[in-house]
């Protein structure tokens, strides 16, 4: 019994794909490529790869009594050389993603990708906003230059308690969103939507970001004057004024290829000093502006600070179940 090294090599490749999936799950990087709702499917794929690996290993040690002759071939080219080149190209295409998966960290989508996916605010409308103040928002923007990272103590004392935080927990735990928790029961979903209407302080946590964002943009007038807390990266479009930026996030419906950018227009004096892709945590008051004759919630920022990129930079649509 001889070892068929070509079949053995195929078995190694199959096993490598299984290991890549396992590695992504163990490291938590799987959500940087797919929506968590597909995690189980990816685990099933890893099991299938392992099953195919076993089959391929068996084939690698099977007895082969096979001869290949070219007695009737009238061509003049070298069959072995042509076959080798084809195999080299085919295997290179397959092995390349394995190399990148094992030796390179996932690249997080940023403002350069957002710009290629299309603008959130067209230059035409931003120019109109320059000529017509954003519902007098420019006159209401507080000066945060002297101490941009400080929080006004009076504002803190007047803030409403976030109903999703536990008073008995440590503050750091209160600020931490439920990791990759985009599953809710229908009852829980309906309860949170009802509670949103009565909130005076809206905390855009990852587990409710998508539904809060959609709801607030459908009826922004209901949330005008309420305080809001958001994290995201700085995204600026051509034509923005010096005090405008978007605090943006990428939302993944299925996989990273269909990621779409969402976010809130933020107004603050130090916007021009902030570089693209800087991660911020901002707080402010919701005011209305217009975009394409549509009402849009903007945030008049009164406190902000730079933060490190979160472990889970993406957000996901909420899934409901009975």
C-alpha positions as CSV (number, residue, x, y, z in Angstrom):
1,X,0.0,0.0,0.0
2,X,1.4,3.3,-1.1
3,X,0.6,6.8,0.1
4,X,-1.0,9.0,-2.5
5,X,0.5,12.3,-1.6
6,X,-1.8,14.3,-3.8
7,X,-4.9,12.9,-2.0
8,X,-3.1,13.4,1.3
9,X,-2.4,17.0,0.4
10,X,-6.1,17.5,-0.3
11,X,-6.9,16.1,3.1
12,X,-4.5,18.6,4.8
13,X,-6.3,21.4,2.9
14,X,-9.7,20.3,4.1
15,X,-8.5,20.0,7.7
16,X,-7.0,23.5,7.4
17,X,-10.3,25.0,6.4
18,X,-11.9,23.3,9.4
19,X,-9.2,24.7,11.7
20,X,-9.7,28.2,10.3
21,X,-13.4,28.1,11.3
22,X,-12.5,26.8,14.7
23,X,-9.9,29.5,15.2
24,X,-12.4,32.2,14.3
25,X,-14.9,30.9,16.8
26,X,-12.3,30.5,19.6
27,X,-10.9,34.0,19.0
28,X,-14.3,35.6,18.6
29,X,-13.3,37.0,15.2
30,X,-16.1,35.1,13.5
31,X,-18.5,38.1,14.0
32,X,-16.0,40.2,12.0
33,X,-17.0,38.2,8.9
34,X,-20.6,37.0,9.5
35,X,-23.8,37.8,11.4
36,X,-23.9,35.8,14.7
37,X,-27.1,34.2,13.5
38,X,-25.0,32.1,11.1
39,X,-22.6,30.9,13.8
40,X,-24.2,27.5,14.0
41,X,-24.0,27.1,10.2
42,X,-20.3,27.9,10.2
43,X,-19.8,25.3,13.0
44,X,-21.7,22.7,10.9
45,X,-19.4,23.6,8.0
46,X,-16.4,22.9,10.2
47,X,-17.8,19.5,11.0
48,X,-18.4,18.8,7.3
49,X,-14.8,19.7,6.5
50,X,-13.6,17.3,9.2
51,X,-15.8,14.6,7.8
52,X,-14.4,15.2,4.3
53,X,-10.9,15.2,5.7
54,X,-11.4,11.7,7.1
55,X,-12.8,10.4,3.8
56,X,-9.8,12.0,2.0
57,X,-7.3,10.4,4.4
58,X,-8.8,7.0,3.6
59,X,-8.4,7.6,-0.1
60,X,-4.8,8.6,0.5
61,X,-3.9,5.1,1.7
62,X,-6.1,3.1,-0.8
63,X,-4.4,0.7,-3.2
64,X,-4.4,2.0,-6.7
65,X,-3.8,-0.3,-9.7
66,X,-4.2,2.3,-12.3
67,X,-2.0,3.1,-15.3
68,X,-2.4,6.1,-17.5
69,X,-1.2,5.8,-21.1
70,X,-1.1,8.2,-23.9
71,X,-0.5,5.7,-26.7
72,X,-3.3,7.0,-28.8
73,X,-2.6,10.7,-28.2
74,X,-1.3,12.4,-31.4
75,X,-0.7,15.7,-29.6
76,X,2.9,17.0,-29.2
77,X,2.5,18.9,-25.9
78,X,3.9,17.7,-22.5
79,X,0.9,16.4,-20.6
80,X,2.7,16.2,-17.2
81,X,3.9,19.9,-17.5
82,X,0.5,21.2,-18.5
83,X,-1.2,19.2,-15.7
84,X,1.3,20.5,-13.1
85,X,0.7,24.1,-14.1
86,X,-3.0,23.7,-13.8
87,X,-2.7,22.1,-10.4
88,X,-0.3,24.8,-9.2
89,X,-2.8,27.5,-10.1
90,X,-5.8,25.6,-8.6
91,X,-4.0,24.9,-5.3
92,X,-2.7,28.4,-5.1
93,X,-6.2,29.9,-5.3
94,X,-7.4,27.5,-2.6
95,X,-4.4,27.9,-0.3
96,X,-4.3,31.7,-0.4
97,X,-7.3,32.3,1.9
98,X,-5.9,29.8,4.3
99,X,-2.6,31.7,4.5
100,X,-4.3,35.0,5.1
101,X,-6.6,33.5,7.7
102,X,-3.8,32.0,9.7
103,X,-1.2,34.7,9.5
104,X,-3.2,38.0,9.3
105,X,-5.6,39.6,11.6
106,X,-9.1,40.6,10.3
107,X,-9.2,44.1,8.8
108,X,-12.0,46.2,10.3
109,X,-14.1,48.2,7.8
110,X,-13.5,52.0,8.1
111,X,-14.4,55.3,6.6
112,X,-12.6,54.5,3.3
113,X,-14.9,51.6,2.8
114,X,-17.9,53.7,3.9
115,X,-17.0,56.3,1.2
116,X,-17.0,53.6,-1.5
117,X,-20.3,52.2,-0.4
118,X,-22.0,55.6,-1.0
119,X,-22.6,58.8,0.9
120,X,-25.0,59.2,3.8
121,X,-25.5,62.9,3.3
122,X,-25.2,64.3,-0.3
123,X,-23.0,67.4,-0.8
124,X,-26.1,69.2,-2.2
125,X,-27.9,68.9,1.1
126,X,-24.9,69.7,3.2
127,X,-24.4,72.9,1.2
128,X,-28.0,73.8,1.8
129,X,-27.5,73.3,5.5
130,X,-24.5,75.7,5.4
131,X,-26.7,78.4,3.8
132,X,-29.7,77.6,6.1
133,X,-28.6,76.8,9.6
134,X,-29.7,73.4,10.8
135,X,-32.8,74.6,12.6
136,X,-30.5,77.1,14.4
137,X,-28.4,74.2,15.7
138,X,-25.2,76.1,15.0
139,X,-26.2,78.7,17.6
140,X,-26.9,76.0,20.2
141,X,-23.6,74.1,19.9
142,X,-21.7,74.4,23.2
143,X,-18.1,75.2,23.3
144,X,-16.2,72.1,24.2
145,X,-12.7,73.2,23.2
146,X,-11.4,74.1,26.6
147,X,-12.2,70.7,28.1
148,X,-13.7,68.4,25.5
149,X,-13.5,65.2,27.5
150,X,-15.2,66.6,30.6
151,X,-18.8,65.9,31.5
152,X,-20.8,68.8,33.0
153,X,-21.8,67.7,36.5
154,X,-25.2,69.4,36.3
155,X,-25.9,67.4,33.1
156,X,-25.0,64.2,34.8
157,X,-27.2,64.9,37.8
158,X,-30.2,65.6,35.5
159,X,-29.8,62.5,33.3
160,X,-32.4,59.8,33.5
161,X,-31.4,56.4,34.6
162,X,-30.9,53.9,31.8
163,X,-33.5,51.2,32.4
164,X,-31.2,48.6,30.8
165,X,-28.5,49.1,33.4
166,X,-28.4,47.3,36.7
167,X,-27.8,49.6,39.7
168,X,-26.2,46.9,41.6
169,X,-23.6,46.2,39.0
170,X,-20.2,47.9,38.6
171,X,-20.2,50.9,36.4
172,X,-18.0,49.2,33.8
173,X,-20.5,46.4,33.5
174,X,-23.3,48.8,33.0
175,X,-21.6,50.4,30.0
176,X,-20.8,47.0,28.4
177,X,-23.3,46.0,25.8
178,X,-24.5,42.4,25.6
179,X,-21.9,40.7,23.3
180,X,-23.3,39.7,20.0
181,X,-26.8,39.5,21.5
182,X,-29.0,40.3,18.6
183,X,-31.7,37.7,19.5
184,X,-34.8,38.8,21.4
185,X,-38.2,37.3,22.1
186,X,-41.1,39.1,20.6
187,X,-42.3,40.1,24.1
188,X,-38.9,41.5,24.9
189,X,-38.7,43.4,21.6
190,X,-42.1,44.9,22.1
191,X,-41.3,45.9,25.7
192,X,-38.1,47.7,24.7
193,X,-39.9,49.5,21.9
194,X,-42.5,50.7,24.3
195,X,-39.8,51.8,26.8
196,X,-38.0,53.7,24.1
197,X,-40.9,56.1,23.7
198,X,-40.7,57.1,27.4
199,X,-36.9,57.3,27.7
200,X,-35.4,60.8,28.4
201,X,-31.9,59.4,28.1
202,X,-31.3,57.0,25.2
203,X,-28.3,54.7,25.4
204,X,-27.5,53.2,22.0
205,X,-26.2,49.9,23.2
206,X,-25.1,47.3,20.5
207,X,-28.0,44.9,21.3
208,X,-30.7,47.5,20.5
209,X,-28.8,49.9,18.2
210,X,-30.4,48.7,14.9
211,X,-34.0,48.9,16.1
212,X,-33.5,52.1,18.0
213,X,-31.8,53.7,15.0
214,X,-34.6,52.6,12.6
215,X,-37.4,53.7,15.0
216,X,-35.8,57.1,15.7
217,X,-35.4,57.9,12.0
218,X,-38.9,56.9,11.2
219,X,-40.4,59.4,13.7
220,X,-37.5,61.7,14.8
221,X,-39.9,64.4,16.1
222,X,-40.8,62.1,18.9
223,X,-37.2,62.1,20.2
224,X,-36.3,65.8,19.8
225,X,-34.9,67.3,23.0
226,X,-34.0,63.9,24.5
227,X,-30.5,63.1,25.6
228,X,-28.6,60.4,23.8
229,X,-25.3,58.5,24.2
230,X,-23.6,56.9,21.1
231,X,-20.3,55.4,20.3
232,X,-18.9,55.1,16.7
233,X,-16.1,56.1,14.4
234,X,-15.7,59.5,12.8
235,X,-16.9,59.6,9.3
236,X,-16.9,62.8,7.2
237,X,-18.3,63.4,3.8
238,X,-17.2,66.0,1.2
239,X,-19.0,69.2,1.8
240,X,-19.4,68.9,5.6
241,X,-18.9,72.1,7.5
242,X,-16.2,72.3,10.2
243,X,-18.5,71.5,13.0
244,X,-20.2,68.4,11.3
245,X,-19.3,64.7,11.4
246,X,-21.1,61.4,11.5
247,X,-20.6,59.1,14.5
248,X,-20.9,55.9,12.4
249,X,-21.1,52.1,12.7
250,X,-21.2,49.3,10.2
251,X,-24.3,47.1,10.3
252,X,-23.9,43.5,9.0
253,X,-27.1,41.7,7.9
254,X,-25.5,38.5,6.6
255,X,-21.8,38.9,6.0
256,X,-19.2,41.6,5.9
257,X,-19.7,41.9,2.1
258,X,-23.2,43.4,2.6
259,X,-22.2,45.7,5.5
260,X,-24.0,49.1,5.4
261,X,-23.0,52.3,7.2
262,X,-25.4,53.8,9.7
263,X,-24.9,56.7,12.1
264,X,-25.9,60.0,13.6
265,X,-25.0,63.5,12.3
266,X,-23.1,65.1,15.2
267,X,-22.5,68.8,15.7
268,X,-19.6,69.9,17.9
269,X,-17.0,72.7,17.7
270,X,-14.0,70.3,17.7
271,X,-15.2,68.3,14.7
272,X,-12.5,69.7,12.4
273,X,-9.7,68.5,14.8
274,X,-10.9,64.9,14.8
275,X,-9.4,62.5,12.2
276,X,-11.4,60.0,10.2
277,X,-11.9,56.6,11.9
278,X,-11.3,58.0,15.4
279,X,-13.6,56.2,17.8
280,X,-15.7,58.5,20.0
281,X,-18.2,58.2,22.8
282,X,-20.6,61.2,22.6
283,X,-23.5,62.6,24.6
284,X,-25.8,65.3,23.6
285,X,-29.3,66.4,22.8
286,X,-31.3,65.3,19.8
287,X,-32.4,68.2,17.5
288,X,-34.1,67.9,14.1
289,X,-32.6,68.9,10.8
290,X,-33.6,68.2,7.2
291,X,-32.1,66.0,4.5
292,X,-33.8,65.7,1.1
293,X,-36.9,67.3,2.7
294,X,-36.9,64.5,5.2
295,X,-36.6,65.2,9.0
296,X,-33.4,63.8,10.4
297,X,-32.2,63.5,14.0
298,X,-28.9,65.3,14.7
299,X,-27.0,65.3,18.0
300,X,-25.9,68.6,19.5
301,X,-22.9,67.3,21.4
302,X,-22.1,68.7,24.8
303,X,-19.6,66.0,25.9
304,X,-17.4,63.6,24.1
305,X,-14.2,61.5,24.5
306,X,-12.0,59.4,22.4
307,X,-12.2,55.6,23.0
308,X,-10.4,52.6,21.8
309,X,-12.0,50.5,19.0
310,X,-14.5,48.1,20.7
311,X,-13.9,44.4,20.5
312,X,-17.1,44.1,18.5
313,X,-17.0,47.0,16.1
314,X,-20.0,46.0,14.1
315,X,-23.7,46.0,14.9
316,X,-26.3,43.5,13.8
317,X,-30.0,43.6,13.1
318,X,-32.2,42.3,15.9
319,X,-33.8,38.9,15.4
320,X,-37.0,38.1,17.2
321,X,-38.4,34.8,18.1
322,X,-41.7,33.7,19.7
